């Protein structure tokens, strides 16, 4: 086996090698001991992609080694889940997964610590009150209505609304885009959604959408292609509007990050 | 209510500022919180698109104006390409779905995006 092209330029020879390895990996069953060296080489040869993506987050105060480490976890997940039959380049597939891990690292470790307890408590009161008011009014409440109901300043409500995007959410939300629990991604890949055709850059978008967990993808499709409101989506999926908002914001950030390199 | 204007360097680190002001202005316009979140996302997307095409050292400026049932957000920045953002992208699809109307024009190398949001529901004052 030749040395992996860790830092050399990516050429046709590497692409051919990549395809060979991916095909080899696909042919081996999960427990086969021959998987390990193939997997290792695939991971090693794509480390430059991790470095590139981690580089975007270099100046945000996280140690470089940590960024590369979590990015590599994403890469390994991508190697394990890649399906050649989708006809997507591996790097296209791996990019959102790697970015997802890096961002999750920020969300879990950095952002989570910066949201004060007071705000976290207020945030849960706001969420609960929003549910109550939505039921009573038949629509989502305004910031003013929430402020009156909870008896706090409007600015506090705004802080609480913003905070819910920043801190690590409850376990229901634990899967960030591209990181779902086992079978769901596999089940969703290959599903044709006619609304995909509405988007011109679908060749780039399609694998990104396909890699989303079912619920996140549904939310994106309902919001942007069927033009449902967040409240309608919430009702449709049986979750709160705030929950929809949070999932939507995070999913879009992931999709946008995934689309960037293709520009 | 008089308009609020925000200017900042075309750097992704500043997108959060624009989002925060957008949410505050949406609250002033008495938008329900689901629409408020749409406005926040729309500004995030619009600013990201402007920054993506802005030359080094460029400044993005955003003007927010709440009037009656409407919120208007005008964002502009110099453009390296000298063109408005392409309309066949996912980003544009998202942007146009989040607001009632979005206009784009380029003049003297500056791209301007004009977002209009109408309050979707009746709220008691």
Interface residues (C-beta under 8 A of the other chain):
Chain A: X130 X139 X140 X141 X142 X143 X144 X145 X146 X154 X155 X157 X158 X161 X162 X198 X199 X200 X201 X204 X205 X223 X224 X225 X227 X229 X230 X231 X241 X242 X244 X245 X248 X249 X252 X255 X256 X259 X260 X263
Chain B: X19 X20 X23 X24 X26 X27 X30 X31 X32 X33 X34 X35 X36 X37 X38 X40 X41 X44 X45 X48 X52 X88 X89 X90 X91 X93 X94 X97 X120 X121 X123
